[in-house]
Amino acid sequence: MRLFRSVVLPLSRNALITSGVFAFLFAWGDTLFALTLTTSDAVRPVTLGVYDYLGAHSTRWDATMATAVLASLPAAVLLVVAQRHVTDGAARSVRSGRSATRGSASPPR
């Protein structure tokens, strides 16, 4: 277990954070799933609330856009906070992929 914490977790930290960010963004914007499966307004996500607000107040675009901005703030804050980990994870995977393919190639004859 100590080896896992000291070797594996530090190496996979960026990948885990990136996967978590993408899972959060997918769940945050999943309007169709929430619209299909939820029956009570108390358990519906914020994005579905914006959709319902648009249907009820379609002529008040200022209030609709303010609601949409407020609904997108948690996702924007999460992306700003995790941006360094996401870019480091992507850059690391590209670098490791290139070195792995170069090292496995057989020498020319």
BELPELIN-V588897 format. One record per backbone hydrogen bond with DSSP energy under -0.5 kcal/mol. CO is the residue of the C=O (numbers start at 1). NH is the residue of the N-H. Records with the same first field share a line. If there is no record, write none. Layout:
BEGIN
CO = NH ; NH
END
This chain:
BEGIN
1 = 5
2 = 6
3 = 7 ; 8
4 = 9
7 = 11
8 = 12
9 = 13
12 = 16
13 = 17
14 = 18
15 = 19
16 = 20
17 = 21
18 = 22
19 = 23
20 = 24
21 = 25
22 = 26
23 = 27
24 = 28
25 = 29
27 = 30
29 = 31
30 = 34
31 = 35
32 = 36
33 = 37
34 = 38
40 = 43
41 = 44
45 = 49
46 = 50
47 = 51
48 = 52
49 = 53
50 = 54
51 = 55
52 = 56
53 = 57
57 = 60
59 = 61
60 = 64
61 = 65
62 = 66
63 = 67
64 = 68
65 = 69
66 = 70
67 = 71
68 = 72
69 = 73
72 = 76
73 = 77
74 = 78
75 = 79
76 = 80
77 = 81
78 = 82
79 = 83
82 = 86
83 = 87
84 = 88
85 = 89
86 = 90
87 = 91
88 = 92
89 = 93
90 = 94
91 = 95
92 = 96
93 = 97
94 = 98
95 = 99
96 = 100
97 = 101
98 = 102
99 = 103
100 = 104
101 = 105
102 = 105
END
